[in-house]
Protein backbone atom coordinates (compact mmCIF):
# COMPACT_ATOMS: atom_id res chain seq x y z
CA UNK A 1 0.00 0.00 0.00
CA UNK A 2 2.80 2.41 0.86
CA UNK A 3 4.47 1.86 -2.51
CA UNK A 4 1.19 2.48 -4.38
CA UNK A 5 0.66 5.66 -2.38
CA UNK A 6 4.21 6.79 -3.19
CA UNK A 7 3.70 6.34 -6.95
CA UNK A 8 0.38 8.20 -6.77
CA UNK A 9 2.10 11.06 -4.94
CA UNK A 10 4.97 11.12 -7.48
CA UNK A 11 2.49 11.28 -10.37
CA UNK A 12 0.95 14.51 -9.10
CA UNK A 13 2.33 17.85 -10.26
CA UNK A 14 4.68 19.24 -7.59
CA UNK A 15 4.02 22.58 -5.94
CA UNK A 16 7.44 23.82 -7.08
CA UNK A 17 9.17 22.83 -10.35
CA UNK A 18 12.48 21.97 -8.67
CA UNK A 19 10.77 19.15 -6.77
CA UNK A 20 10.08 17.23 -9.99
CA UNK A 21 12.12 14.02 -10.31
CA UNK A 22 12.41 12.06 -13.54
CA UNK A 23 11.44 8.42 -13.04
CA UNK A 24 11.47 5.30 -15.18
CA UNK A 25 8.10 4.67 -16.81
CA UNK A 26 8.31 0.91 -16.13
CA UNK A 27 9.73 0.49 -12.65
CA UNK A 28 9.75 4.02 -11.17
CA UNK A 29 13.49 4.07 -10.50
CA UNK A 30 14.76 7.67 -10.06
CA UNK A 31 18.46 7.03 -10.73
CA UNK A 32 20.18 6.14 -13.99
CA UNK A 33 17.37 7.79 -15.97
CA UNK A 34 17.66 8.35 -19.74
CA UNK A 35 15.53 11.23 -20.96
CA UNK A 36 15.39 10.15 -24.59
CA UNK A 37 13.75 6.81 -23.73
CA UNK A 38 12.13 7.75 -20.39
CA UNK A 39 13.63 4.58 -18.88
CA UNK A 40 16.21 3.72 -16.25
CA UNK A 41 19.45 2.05 -17.33
CA UNK A 42 18.30 -1.38 -16.16
CA UNK A 43 14.98 -1.37 -18.06
CA UNK A 44 16.70 0.20 -21.07
CA UNK A 45 19.28 -2.59 -21.22
CA UNK A 46 16.66 -5.30 -20.82
CA UNK A 47 14.41 -3.92 -23.57
CA UNK A 48 17.33 -3.17 -25.92
CA UNK A 49 18.66 -6.73 -25.68
CA UNK A 50 15.19 -8.14 -26.35
CA UNK A 51 14.90 -5.90 -29.43
CA UNK A 52 11.97 -3.76 -28.28
CA UNK A 53 13.83 -0.46 -28.82
CA UNK A 54 14.27 0.13 -32.56
CA UNK A 55 17.60 1.57 -33.67
CA UNK A 56 19.45 0.60 -30.48
CA UNK A 57 22.41 -1.75 -30.98
CA UNK A 58 25.24 -2.93 -28.76
CA UNK A 59 28.45 -0.93 -29.03
CA UNK A 60 30.65 -4.04 -29.06
CA UNK A 61 30.28 -7.84 -29.20
PDBQT receptor file of N, H, CA, C and O in Angstrom, charges set to zero:
ATOM      1  N   UNK A   1       0.826  -1.195   0.000  1.00  0.00    +0.000 N 
ATOM      2  CA  UNK A   1       0.000   0.000   0.000  1.00  0.00    +0.000 C 
ATOM      3  C   UNK A   1       0.870   1.258   0.000  1.00  0.00    +0.000 C 
ATOM      4  O   UNK A   1       0.561   2.234  -0.683  1.00  0.00    +0.000 OA
ATOM      5  N   UNK A   2       1.948   1.225   0.765  1.00  0.00    +0.000 N 
ATOM      6  H   UNK A   2       2.198   0.432   1.320  1.00  0.00    +0.000 HD
ATOM      7  CA  UNK A   2       2.803   2.405   0.857  1.00  0.00    +0.000 C 
ATOM      8  C   UNK A   2       3.449   2.714  -0.491  1.00  0.00    +0.000 C 
ATOM      9  O   UNK A   2       3.593   3.877  -0.867  1.00  0.00    +0.000 OA
ATOM     10  N   UNK A   3       3.837   1.662  -1.214  1.00  0.00    +0.000 N 
ATOM     11  H   UNK A   3       3.720   0.717  -0.909  1.00  0.00    +0.000 HD
ATOM     12  CA  UNK A   3       4.468   1.857  -2.515  1.00  0.00    +0.000 C 
ATOM     13  C   UNK A   3       3.464   2.446  -3.518  1.00  0.00    +0.000 C 
ATOM     14  O   UNK A   3       3.813   3.331  -4.298  1.00  0.00    +0.000 OA
ATOM     15  N   UNK A   4       2.236   1.961  -3.495  1.00  0.00    +0.000 N 
ATOM     16  H   UNK A   4       1.952   1.242  -2.861  1.00  0.00    +0.000 HD
ATOM     17  CA  UNK A   4       1.192   2.480  -4.376  1.00  0.00    +0.000 C 
ATOM     18  C   UNK A   4       0.925   3.950  -4.072  1.00  0.00    +0.000 C 
ATOM     19  O   UNK A   4       0.770   4.762  -4.984  1.00  0.00    +0.000 OA
ATOM     20  N   UNK A   5       0.873   4.281  -2.798  1.00  0.00    +0.000 N 
ATOM     21  H   UNK A   5       0.998   3.621  -2.057  1.00  0.00    +0.000 HD
ATOM     22  CA  UNK A   5       0.656   5.663  -2.380  1.00  0.00    +0.000 C 
ATOM     23  C   UNK A   5       1.807   6.551  -2.844  1.00  0.00    +0.000 C 
ATOM     24  O   UNK A   5       1.588   7.690  -3.257  1.00  0.00    +0.000 OA
ATOM     25  N   UNK A   6       3.039   6.026  -2.776  1.00  0.00    +0.000 N 
ATOM     26  H   UNK A   6       3.217   5.101  -2.441  1.00  0.00    +0.000 HD
ATOM     27  CA  UNK A   6       4.209   6.790  -3.190  1.00  0.00    +0.000 C 
ATOM     28  C   UNK A   6       4.152   7.110  -4.680  1.00  0.00    +0.000 C 
ATOM     29  O   UNK A   6       4.436   8.238  -5.083  1.00  0.00    +0.000 OA
ATOM     30  N   UNK A   7       3.783   6.115  -5.508  1.00  0.00    +0.000 N 
ATOM     31  H   UNK A   7       3.552   5.199  -5.181  1.00  0.00    +0.000 HD
ATOM     32  CA  UNK A   7       3.703   6.342  -6.954  1.00  0.00    +0.000 C 
ATOM     33  C   UNK A   7       2.573   7.320  -7.292  1.00  0.00    +0.000 C 
ATOM     34  O   UNK A   7       2.705   8.122  -8.217  1.00  0.00    +0.000 OA
ATOM     35  N   UNK A   8       1.480   7.258  -6.556  1.00  0.00    +0.000 N 
ATOM     36  H   UNK A   8       1.373   6.607  -5.804  1.00  0.00    +0.000 HD
ATOM     37  CA  UNK A   8       0.382   8.198  -6.771  1.00  0.00    +0.000 C 
ATOM     38  C   UNK A   8       0.833   9.616  -6.427  1.00  0.00    +0.000 C 
ATOM     39  O   UNK A   8       0.492  10.568  -7.128  1.00  0.00    +0.000 OA
ATOM     40  N   UNK A   9       1.592   9.751  -5.355  1.00  0.00    +0.000 N 
ATOM     41  H   UNK A   9       1.869   8.977  -4.785  1.00  0.00    +0.000 HD
ATOM     42  CA  UNK A   9       2.100  11.060  -4.945  1.00  0.00    +0.000 C 
ATOM     43  C   UNK A   9       3.107  11.592  -5.964  1.00  0.00    +0.000 C 
ATOM     44  O   UNK A   9       3.119  12.787  -6.260  1.00  0.00    +0.000 OA
ATOM     45  N   UNK A  10       3.955  10.706  -6.502  1.00  0.00    +0.000 N 
ATOM     46  H   UNK A  10       3.946   9.735  -6.262  1.00  0.00    +0.000 HD
ATOM     47  CA  UNK A  10       4.967  11.117  -7.480  1.00  0.00    +0.000 C 
ATOM     48  C   UNK A  10       4.330  11.526  -8.806  1.00  0.00    +0.000 C 
ATOM     49  O   UNK A  10       4.895  12.334  -9.543  1.00  0.00    +0.000 OA
ATOM     50  N   UNK A  11       3.169  10.978  -9.110  1.00  0.00    +0.000 N 
ATOM     51  H   UNK A  11       2.710  10.321  -8.511  1.00  0.00    +0.000 HD
ATOM     52  CA  UNK A  11       2.493  11.276 -10.373  1.00  0.00    +0.000 C 
ATOM     53  C   UNK A  11       1.860  12.669 -10.373  1.00  0.00    +0.000 C 
ATOM     54  O   UNK A  11       1.659  13.265 -11.432  1.00  0.00    +0.000 OA
ATOM     55  N   UNK A  12       1.549  13.180  -9.187  1.00  0.00    +0.000 N 
ATOM     56  H   UNK A  12       1.712  12.696  -8.327  1.00  0.00    +0.000 HD
ATOM     57  CA  UNK A  12       0.949  14.514  -9.100  1.00  0.00    +0.000 C 
ATOM     58  C   UNK A  12       1.951  15.598  -9.464  1.00  0.00    +0.000 C 
ATOM     59  O   UNK A  12       3.158  15.405  -9.316  1.00  0.00    +0.000 OA
ATOM     60  N   UNK A  13       1.467  16.717  -9.932  1.00  0.00    +0.000 N 
ATOM     61  H   UNK A  13       0.487  16.874 -10.053  1.00  0.00    +0.000 HD
ATOM     62  CA  UNK A  13       2.326  17.849 -10.258  1.00  0.00    +0.000 C 
ATOM     63  C   UNK A  13       2.828  18.479  -8.955  1.00  0.00    +0.000 C 
ATOM     64  O   UNK A  13       2.032  18.791  -8.070  1.00  0.00    +0.000 OA
ATOM     65  N   UNK A  14       4.152  18.667  -8.837  1.00  0.00    +0.000 N 
ATOM     66  H   UNK A  14       4.799  18.413  -9.556  1.00  0.00    +0.000 HD
ATOM     67  CA  UNK A  14       4.678  19.242  -7.588  1.00  0.00    +0.000 C 
ATOM     68  C   UNK A  14       4.323  20.725  -7.451  1.00  0.00    +0.000 C 
ATOM     69  O   UNK A  14       4.054  21.414  -8.436  1.00  0.00    +0.000 OA
ATOM     70  N   UNK A  15       4.332  21.187  -6.217  1.00  0.00    +0.000 N 
ATOM     71  H   UNK A  15       4.550  20.628  -5.417  1.00  0.00    +0.000 HD
ATOM     72  CA  UNK A  15       4.017  22.582  -5.941  1.00  0.00    +0.000 C 
ATOM     73  C   UNK A  15       5.073  23.503  -6.535  1.00  0.00    +0.000 C 
ATOM     74  O   UNK A  15       4.757  24.594  -7.009  1.00  0.00    +0.000 OA
ATOM     75  N   UNK A  16       6.334  23.058  -6.507  1.00  0.00    +0.000 N 
ATOM     76  H   UNK A  16       6.590  22.171  -6.122  1.00  0.00    +0.000 HD
ATOM     77  CA  UNK A  16       7.437  23.820  -7.080  1.00  0.00    +0.000 C 
ATOM     78  C   UNK A  16       8.134  22.964  -8.134  1.00  0.00    +0.000 C 
ATOM     79  O   UNK A  16       8.269  21.754  -7.950  1.00  0.00    +0.000 OA
ATOM     80  N   UNK A  17       8.580  23.571  -9.235  1.00  0.00    +0.000 N 
ATOM     81  H   UNK A  17       8.470  24.553  -9.385  1.00  0.00    +0.000 HD
ATOM     82  CA  UNK A  17       9.166  22.826 -10.352  1.00  0.00    +0.000 C 
ATOM     83  C   UNK A  17      10.443  22.085  -9.981  1.00  0.00    +0.000 C 
ATOM     84  O   UNK A  17      10.728  21.031 -10.549  1.00  0.00    +0.000 OA
ATOM     85  N   UNK A  18      11.214  22.614  -9.044  1.00  0.00    +0.000 N 
ATOM     86  H   UNK A  18      10.983  23.470  -8.582  1.00  0.00    +0.000 HD
ATOM     87  CA  UNK A  18      12.479  21.971  -8.671  1.00  0.00    +0.000 C 
ATOM     88  C   UNK A  18      12.255  20.646  -7.940  1.00  0.00    +0.000 C 
ATOM     89  O   UNK A  18      13.189  19.855  -7.805  1.00  0.00    +0.000 OA
ATOM     90  N   UNK A  19      11.058  20.399  -7.478  1.00  0.00    +0.000 N 
ATOM     91  H   UNK A  19      10.300  21.041  -7.587  1.00  0.00    +0.000 HD
ATOM     92  CA  UNK A  19      10.773  19.152  -6.769  1.00  0.00    +0.000 C 
ATOM     93  C   UNK A  19      10.471  17.996  -7.724  1.00  0.00    +0.000 C 
ATOM     94  O   UNK A  19      10.346  16.851  -7.291  1.00  0.00    +0.000 OA
ATOM     95  N   UNK A  20      10.355  18.291  -9.013  1.00  0.00    +0.000 N 
ATOM     96  H   UNK A  20      10.458  19.222  -9.365  1.00  0.00    +0.000 HD
ATOM     97  CA  UNK A  20      10.080  17.232  -9.991  1.00  0.00    +0.000 C 
ATOM     98  C   UNK A  20      11.281  16.308 -10.119  1.00  0.00    +0.000 C 
ATOM     99  O   UNK A  20      12.419  16.775 -10.168  1.00  0.00    +0.000 OA
ATOM    100  N   UNK A  21      11.043  15.011 -10.174  1.00  0.00    +0.000 N 
ATOM    101  H   UNK A  21      10.119  14.631 -10.135  1.00  0.00    +0.000 HD
ATOM    102  CA  UNK A  21      12.116  14.023 -10.306  1.00  0.00    +0.000 C 
ATOM    103  C   UNK A  21      11.756  13.071 -11.445  1.00  0.00    +0.000 C 
ATOM    104  O   UNK A  21      10.698  12.441 -11.430  1.00  0.00    +0.000 OA
ATOM    105  N   UNK A  22      12.652  12.975 -12.438  1.00  0.00    +0.000 N 
ATOM    106  H   UNK A  22      13.511  13.487 -12.450  1.00  0.00    +0.000 HD
ATOM    107  CA  UNK A  22      12.407  12.057 -13.542  1.00  0.00    +0.000 C 
ATOM    108  C   UNK A  22      12.468  10.619 -13.039  1.00  0.00    +0.000 C 
ATOM    109  O   UNK A  22      13.370  10.250 -12.287  1.00  0.00    +0.000 OA
ATOM    110  N   UNK A  23      11.496   9.814 -13.461  1.00  0.00    +0.000 N 
ATOM    111  H   UNK A  23      10.762  10.114 -14.072  1.00  0.00    +0.000 HD
ATOM    112  CA  UNK A  23      11.435   8.417 -13.039  1.00  0.00    +0.000 C 
ATOM    113  C   UNK A  23      11.185   7.518 -14.231  1.00  0.00    +0.000 C 
ATOM    114  O   UNK A  23      10.569   7.923 -15.217  1.00  0.00    +0.000 OA
ATOM    115  N   UNK A  24      11.669   6.303 -14.128  1.00  0.00    +0.000 N 
ATOM    116  H   UNK A  24      12.170   5.974 -13.327  1.00  0.00    +0.000 HD
ATOM    117  CA  UNK A  24      11.471   5.295 -15.175  1.00  0.00    +0.000 C 
ATOM    118  C   UNK A  24       9.978   5.015 -15.324  1.00  0.00    +0.000 C 
ATOM    119  O   UNK A  24       9.258   4.890 -14.333  1.00  0.00    +0.000 OA
ATOM    120  N   UNK A  25       9.520   4.918 -16.574  1.00  0.00    +0.000 N 
ATOM    121  H   UNK A  25      10.105   5.020 -17.379  1.00  0.00    +0.000 HD
ATOM    122  CA  UNK A  25       8.102   4.668 -16.814  1.00  0.00    +0.000 C 
ATOM    123  C   UNK A  25       7.694   3.245 -16.448  1.00  0.00    +0.000 C 
ATOM    124  O   UNK A  25       6.519   3.000 -16.176  1.00  0.00    +0.000 OA
ATOM    125  N   UNK A  26       8.634   2.302 -16.434  1.00  0.00    +0.000 N 
ATOM    126  H   UNK A  26       9.589   2.502 -16.655  1.00  0.00    +0.000 HD
ATOM    127  CA  UNK A  26       8.306   0.909 -16.134  1.00  0.00    +0.000 C 
ATOM    128  C   UNK A  26       8.392   0.580 -14.651  1.00  0.00    +0.000 C 
ATOM    129  O   UNK A  26       7.452   0.032 -14.074  1.00  0.00    +0.000 OA
ATOM    130  N   UNK A  27       9.517   0.915 -14.039  1.00  0.00    +0.000 N 
ATOM    131  H   UNK A  27      10.280   1.360 -14.507  1.00  0.00    +0.000 HD
ATOM    132  CA  UNK A  27       9.728   0.491 -12.648  1.00  0.00    +0.000 C 
ATOM    133  C   UNK A  27       9.688   1.629 -11.632  1.00  0.00    +0.000 C 
ATOM    134  O   UNK A  27       9.557   1.377 -10.434  1.00  0.00    +0.000 OA
ATOM    135  N   UNK A  28       9.797   2.881 -12.091  1.00  0.00    +0.000 N 
ATOM    136  H   UNK A  28       9.903   3.086 -13.064  1.00  0.00    +0.000 HD
ATOM    137  CA  UNK A  28       9.747   4.016 -11.171  1.00  0.00    +0.000 C 
ATOM    138  C   UNK A  28      11.076   4.393 -10.568  1.00  0.00    +0.000 C 
ATOM    139  O   UNK A  28      11.128   5.233  -9.669  1.00  0.00    +0.000 OA
ATOM    140  N   UNK A  29      12.159   3.793 -11.040  1.00  0.00    +0.000 N 
ATOM    141  H   UNK A  29      12.118   3.111 -11.771  1.00  0.00    +0.000 HD
ATOM    142  CA  UNK A  29      13.489   4.073 -10.499  1.00  0.00    +0.000 C 
ATOM    143  C   UNK A  29      13.909   5.512 -10.817  1.00  0.00    +0.000 C 
ATOM    144  O   UNK A  29      13.800   5.936 -11.967  1.00  0.00    +0.000 OA
ATOM    145  N   UNK A  30      14.390   6.280  -9.814  1.00  0.00    +0.000 N 
ATOM    146  H   UNK A  30      14.478   5.935  -8.879  1.00  0.00    +0.000 HD
ATOM    147  CA  UNK A  30      14.765   7.667 -10.058  1.00  0.00    +0.000 C 
ATOM    148  C   UNK A  30      16.193   7.855 -10.556  1.00  0.00    +0.000 C 
ATOM    149  O   UNK A  30      16.509   8.899 -11.125  1.00  0.00    +0.000 OA
ATOM    150  N   UNK A  31      17.059   6.870 -10.356  1.00  0.00    +0.000 N 
ATOM    151  H   UNK A  31      16.803   6.021  -9.894  1.00  0.00    +0.000 HD
ATOM    152  CA  UNK A  31      18.464   7.026 -10.734  1.00  0.00    +0.000 C 
ATOM    153  C   UNK A  31      18.768   6.298 -12.035  1.00  0.00    +0.000 C 
ATOM    154  O   UNK A  31      18.092   5.333 -12.394  1.00  0.00    +0.000 OA
ATOM    155  N   UNK A  32      19.791   6.773 -12.736  1.00  0.00    +0.000 N 
ATOM    156  H   UNK A  32      20.340   7.556 -12.445  1.00  0.00    +0.000 HD
ATOM    157  CA  UNK A  32      20.181   6.142 -13.988  1.00  0.00    +0.000 C 
ATOM    158  C   UNK A  32      19.123   6.340 -15.066  1.00  0.00    +0.000 C 
ATOM    159  O   UNK A  32      18.893   5.448 -15.882  1.00  0.00    +0.000 OA
ATOM    160  N   UNK A  33      18.483   7.496 -15.072  1.00  0.00    +0.000 N 
ATOM    161  H   UNK A  33      18.669   8.221 -14.409  1.00  0.00    +0.000 HD
ATOM    162  CA  UNK A  33      17.372   7.789 -15.974  1.00  0.00    +0.000 C 
ATOM    163  C   UNK A  33      17.879   8.332 -17.299  1.00  0.00    +0.000 C 
ATOM    164  O   UNK A  33      18.769   9.183 -17.321  1.00  0.00    +0.000 OA
ATOM    165  N   UNK A  34      17.320   7.848 -18.409  1.00  0.00    +0.000 N 
ATOM    166  H   UNK A  34      16.598   7.157 -18.391  1.00  0.00    +0.000 HD
ATOM    167  CA  UNK A  34      17.663   8.348 -19.743  1.00  0.00    +0.000 C 
ATOM    168  C   UNK A  34      16.455   9.095 -20.293  1.00  0.00    +0.000 C 
ATOM    169  O   UNK A  34      15.392   8.514 -20.508  1.00  0.00    +0.000 OA
ATOM    170  N   UNK A  35      16.637  10.389 -20.516  1.00  0.00    +0.000 N 
ATOM    171  H   UNK A  35      17.501  10.862 -20.341  1.00  0.00    +0.000 HD
ATOM    172  CA  UNK A  35      15.527  11.228 -20.962  1.00  0.00    +0.000 C 
ATOM    173  C   UNK A  35      14.944  10.804 -22.301  1.00  0.00    +0.000 C 
ATOM    174  O   UNK A  35      13.727  10.787 -22.484  1.00  0.00    +0.000 OA
ATOM    175  N   UNK A  36      15.821  10.465 -23.227  1.00  0.00    +0.000 N 
ATOM    176  H   UNK A  36      16.810  10.479 -23.078  1.00  0.00    +0.000 HD
ATOM    177  CA  UNK A  36      15.386  10.148 -24.588  1.00  0.00    +0.000 C 
ATOM    178  C   UNK A  36      14.393   8.977 -24.616  1.00  0.00    +0.000 C 
ATOM    179  O   UNK A  36      13.462   8.968 -25.422  1.00  0.00    +0.000 OA
ATOM    180  N   UNK A  37      14.594   8.001 -23.741  1.00  0.00    +0.000 N 
ATOM    181  H   UNK A  37      15.350   8.008 -23.086  1.00  0.00    +0.000 HD
ATOM    182  CA  UNK A  37      13.748   6.814 -23.731  1.00  0.00    +0.000 C 
ATOM    183  C   UNK A  37      12.786   6.783 -22.555  1.00  0.00    +0.000 C 
ATOM    184  O   UNK A  37      11.898   5.931 -22.516  1.00  0.00    +0.000 OA
ATOM    185  N   UNK A  38      12.938   7.681 -21.603  1.00  0.00    +0.000 N 
ATOM    186  H   UNK A  38      13.659   8.372 -21.635  1.00  0.00    +0.000 HD
ATOM    187  CA  UNK A  38      12.133   7.748 -20.388  1.00  0.00    +0.000 C 
ATOM    188  C   UNK A  38      12.201   6.446 -19.597  1.00  0.00    +0.000 C 
ATOM    189  O   UNK A  38      11.210   6.002 -19.016  1.00  0.00    +0.000 OA
ATOM    190  N   UNK A  39      13.408   5.833 -19.586  1.00  0.00    +0.000 N 
ATOM    191  H   UNK A  39      14.213   6.193 -20.058  1.00  0.00    +0.000 HD
ATOM    192  CA  UNK A  39      13.628   4.577 -18.879  1.00  0.00    +0.000 C 
ATOM    193  C   UNK A  39      14.885   4.673 -18.032  1.00  0.00    +0.000 C 
ATOM    194  O   UNK A  39      15.762   5.497 -18.291  1.00  0.00    +0.000 OA
ATOM    195  N   UNK A  40      14.963   3.820 -17.017  1.00  0.00    +0.000 N 
ATOM    196  H   UNK A  40      14.251   3.150 -16.807  1.00  0.00    +0.000 HD
ATOM    197  CA  UNK A  40      16.208   3.725 -16.255  1.00  0.00    +0.000 C 
ATOM    198  C   UNK A  40      17.168   2.825 -17.025  1.00  0.00    +0.000 C 
ATOM    199  O   UNK A  40      16.768   2.161 -17.982  1.00  0.00    +0.000 OA
ATOM    200  N   UNK A  41      18.424   2.801 -16.611  1.00  0.00    +0.000 N 
ATOM    201  H   UNK A  41      18.748   3.340 -15.834  1.00  0.00    +0.000 HD
ATOM    202  CA  UNK A  41      19.445   2.050 -17.332  1.00  0.00    +0.000 C 
ATOM    203  C   UNK A  41      19.166   0.553 -17.334  1.00  0.00    +0.000 C 
ATOM    204  O   UNK A  41      19.500  -0.139 -18.295  1.00  0.00    +0.000 OA
ATOM    205  N   UNK A  42      18.559   0.052 -16.272  1.00  0.00    +0.000 N 
ATOM    206  H   UNK A  42      18.288   0.614 -15.490  1.00  0.00    +0.000 HD
ATOM    207  CA  UNK A  42      18.296  -1.382 -16.159  1.00  0.00    +0.000 C 
ATOM    208  C   UNK A  42      17.193  -1.808 -17.131  1.00  0.00    +0.000 C 
ATOM    209  O   UNK A  42      17.347  -2.789 -17.858  1.00  0.00    +0.000 OA
ATOM    210  N   UNK A  43      16.082  -1.067 -17.141  1.00  0.00    +0.000 N 
ATOM    211  H   UNK A  43      15.958  -0.269 -16.550  1.00  0.00    +0.000 HD
ATOM    212  CA  UNK A  43      14.978  -1.373 -18.058  1.00  0.00    +0.000 C 
ATOM    213  C   UNK A  43      15.403  -1.127 -19.500  1.00  0.00    +0.000 C 
ATOM    214  O   UNK A  43      15.011  -1.870 -20.400  1.00  0.00    +0.000 OA
ATOM    215  N   UNK A  44      16.204  -0.087 -19.724  1.00  0.00    +0.000 N 
ATOM    216  H   UNK A  44      16.523   0.517 -18.994  1.00  0.00    +0.000 HD
ATOM    217  CA  UNK A  44      16.701   0.204 -21.071  1.00  0.00    +0.000 C 
ATOM    218  C   UNK A  44      17.513  -0.965 -21.600  1.00  0.00    +0.000 C 
ATOM    219  O   UNK A  44      17.316  -1.392 -22.738  1.00  0.00    +0.000 OA
ATOM    220  N   UNK A  45      18.416  -1.483 -20.796  1.00  0.00    +0.000 N 
ATOM    221  H   UNK A  45      18.576  -1.136 -19.872  1.00  0.00    +0.000 HD
ATOM    222  CA  UNK A  45      19.280  -2.586 -21.224  1.00  0.00    +0.000 C 
ATOM    223  C   UNK A  45      18.461  -3.840 -21.511  1.00  0.00    +0.000 C 
ATOM    224  O   UNK A  45      18.704  -4.536 -22.497  1.00  0.00    +0.000 OA
ATOM    225  N   UNK A  46      17.493  -4.123 -20.651  1.00  0.00    +0.000 N 
ATOM    226  H   UNK A  46      17.295  -3.557 -19.850  1.00  0.00    +0.000 HD
ATOM    227  CA  UNK A  46      16.659  -5.302 -20.825  1.00  0.00    +0.000 C 
ATOM    228  C   UNK A  46      15.853  -5.225 -22.128  1.00  0.00    +0.000 C 
ATOM    229  O   UNK A  46      15.806  -6.190 -22.891  1.00  0.00    +0.000 OA
ATOM    230  N   UNK A  47      15.224  -4.081 -22.374  1.00  0.00    +0.000 N 
ATOM    231  H   UNK A  47      15.262  -3.298 -21.754  1.00  0.00    +0.000 HD
ATOM    232  CA  UNK A  47      14.406  -3.915 -23.573  1.00  0.00    +0.000 C 
ATOM    233  C   UNK A  47      15.259  -3.864 -24.843  1.00  0.00    +0.000 C 
ATOM    234  O   UNK A  47      14.847  -4.365 -25.889  1.00  0.00    +0.000 OA
ATOM    235  N   UNK A  48      16.444  -3.263 -24.752  1.00  0.00    +0.000 N 
ATOM    236  H   UNK A  48      16.779  -2.856 -23.902  1.00  0.00    +0.000 HD
ATOM    237  CA  UNK A  48      17.328  -3.171 -25.919  1.00  0.00    +0.000 C 
ATOM    238  C   UNK A  48      17.823  -4.553 -26.328  1.00  0.00    +0.000 C 
ATOM    239  O   UNK A  48      17.876  -4.862 -27.519  1.00  0.00    +0.000 OA
ATOM    240  N   UNK A  49      18.181  -5.380 -25.365  1.00  0.00    +0.000 N 
ATOM    241  H   UNK A  49      18.137  -5.129 -24.398  1.00  0.00    +0.000 HD
ATOM    242  CA  UNK A  49      18.664  -6.727 -25.680  1.00  0.00    +0.000 C 
ATOM    243  C   UNK A  49      17.563  -7.616 -26.241  1.00  0.00    +0.000 C 
ATOM    244  O   UNK A  49      17.835  -8.518 -27.033  1.00  0.00    +0.000 OA
ATOM    245  N   UNK A  50      16.319  -7.367 -25.834  1.00  0.00    +0.000 N 
ATOM    246  H   UNK A  50      16.098  -6.634 -25.191  1.00  0.00    +0.000 HD
ATOM    247  CA  UNK A  50      15.185  -8.137 -26.355  1.00  0.00    +0.000 C 
ATOM    248  C   UNK A  50      14.733  -7.622 -27.717  1.00  0.00    +0.000 C 
ATOM    249  O   UNK A  50      13.946  -8.277 -28.400  1.00  0.00    +0.000 OA
ATOM    250  N   UNK A  51      15.233  -6.442 -28.116  1.00  0.00    +0.000 N 
ATOM    251  H   UNK A  51      15.873  -5.911 -27.561  1.00  0.00    +0.000 HD
ATOM    252  CA  UNK A  51      14.902  -5.899 -29.426  1.00  0.00    +0.000 C 
ATOM    253  C   UNK A  51      13.652  -5.047 -29.468  1.00  0.00    +0.000 C 
ATOM    254  O   UNK A  51      13.108  -4.818 -30.548  1.00  0.00    +0.000 OA
ATOM    255  N   UNK A  52      13.175  -4.569 -28.322  1.00  0.00    +0.000 N 
ATOM    256  H   UNK A  52      13.617  -4.755 -27.445  1.00  0.00    +0.000 HD
ATOM    257  CA  UNK A  52      11.969  -3.756 -28.278  1.00  0.00    +0.000 C 
ATOM    258  C   UNK A  52      12.219  -2.270 -28.541  1.00  0.00    +0.000 C 
ATOM    259  O   UNK A  52      11.270  -1.510 -28.735  1.00  0.00    +0.000 OA
ATOM    260  N   UNK A  53      13.492  -1.849 -28.549  1.00  0.00    +0.000 N 
ATOM    261  H   UNK A  53      14.262  -2.467 -28.391  1.00  0.00    +0.000 HD
ATOM    262  CA  UNK A  53      13.826  -0.457 -28.821  1.00  0.00    +0.000 C 
ATOM    263  C   UNK A  53      14.455  -0.381 -30.207  1.00  0.00    +0.000 C 
ATOM    264  O   UNK A  53      15.617  -0.754 -30.372  1.00  0.00    +0.000 OA
ATOM    265  N   UNK A  54      13.720   0.090 -31.201  1.00  0.00    +0.000 N 
ATOM    266  H   UNK A  54      12.776   0.393 -31.068  1.00  0.00    +0.000 HD
ATOM    267  CA  UNK A  54      14.268   0.126 -32.562  1.00  0.00    +0.000 C 
ATOM    268  C   UNK A  54      15.418   1.108 -32.678  1.00  0.00    +0.000 C 
ATOM    269  O   UNK A  54      15.380   2.198 -32.107  1.00  0.00    +0.000 OA
ATOM    270  N   UNK A  55      16.450   0.708 -33.430  1.00  0.00    +0.000 N 
ATOM    271  H   UNK A  55      16.481  -0.177 -33.893  1.00  0.00    +0.000 HD
ATOM    272  CA  UNK A  55      17.599   1.574 -33.673  1.00  0.00    +0.000 C 
ATOM    273  C   UNK A  55      18.678   1.483 -32.619  1.00  0.00    +0.000 C 
ATOM    274  O   UNK A  55      19.725   2.112 -32.769  1.00  0.00    +0.000 OA
ATOM    275  N   UNK A  56      18.467   0.728 -31.562  1.00  0.00    +0.000 N 
ATOM    276  H   UNK A  56      17.616   0.217 -31.440  1.00  0.00    +0.000 HD
ATOM    277  CA  UNK A  56      19.447   0.599 -30.484  1.00  0.00    +0.000 C 
ATOM    278  C   UNK A  56      20.231  -0.694 -30.712  1.00  0.00    +0.000 C 
ATOM    279  O   UNK A  56      19.640  -1.771 -30.788  1.00  0.00    +0.000 OA
ATOM    280  N   UNK A  57      21.557  -0.593 -30.821  1.00  0.00    +0.000 N 
ATOM    281  H   UNK A  57      22.037   0.282 -30.759  1.00  0.00    +0.000 HD
ATOM    282  CA  UNK A  57      22.409  -1.753 -30.981  1.00  0.00    +0.000 C 
ATOM    283  C   UNK A  57      23.526  -1.712 -29.953  1.00  0.00    +0.000 C 
ATOM    284  O   UNK A  57      23.844  -0.654 -29.410  1.00  0.00    +0.000 OA
ATOM    285  N   UNK A  58      24.118  -2.867 -29.688  1.00  0.00    +0.000 N 
ATOM    286  H   UNK A  58      23.859  -3.727 -30.129  1.00  0.00    +0.000 HD
ATOM    287  CA  UNK A  58      25.241  -2.927 -28.760  1.00  0.00    +0.000 C 
ATOM    288  C   UNK A  58      26.451  -2.247 -29.376  1.00  0.00    +0.000 C 
ATOM    289  O   UNK A  58      26.644  -2.288 -30.591  1.00  0.00    +0.000 OA
ATOM    290  N   UNK A  59      27.260  -1.627 -28.545  1.00  0.00    +0.000 N 
ATOM    291  H   UNK A  59      27.104  -1.593 -27.557  1.00  0.00    +0.000 HD
ATOM    292  CA  UNK A  59      28.448  -0.934 -29.029  1.00  0.00    +0.000 C 
ATOM    293  C   UNK A  59      29.536  -1.917 -29.428  1.00  0.00    +0.000 C 
ATOM    294  O   UNK A  59      30.296  -1.652 -30.359  1.00  0.00    +0.000 OA
ATOM    295  N   UNK A  60      29.621  -3.042 -28.741  1.00  0.00    +0.000 N 
ATOM    296  H   UNK A  60      29.004  -3.257 -27.984  1.00  0.00    +0.000 HD
ATOM    297  CA  UNK A  60      30.654  -4.040 -29.061  1.00  0.00    +0.000 C 
ATOM    298  C   UNK A  60      30.108  -5.436 -28.798  1.00  0.00    +0.000 C 
ATOM    299  O   UNK A  60      29.142  -5.599 -28.053  1.00  0.00    +0.000 OA
ATOM    300  N   UNK A  61      30.718  -6.430 -29.401  1.00  0.00    +0.000 N 
ATOM    301  H   UNK A  61      31.503  -6.298 -30.006  1.00  0.00    +0.000 HD
ATOM    302  CA  UNK A  61      30.277  -7.835 -29.202  1.00  0.00    +0.000 C 
ATOM    303  C   UNK A  61      31.317  -8.620 -28.510  1.00  0.00    +0.000 C 
ATOM    304  O   UNK A  61      31.128  -9.810 -28.258  1.00  0.00    +0.000 OA
TER     305      UNK A  61
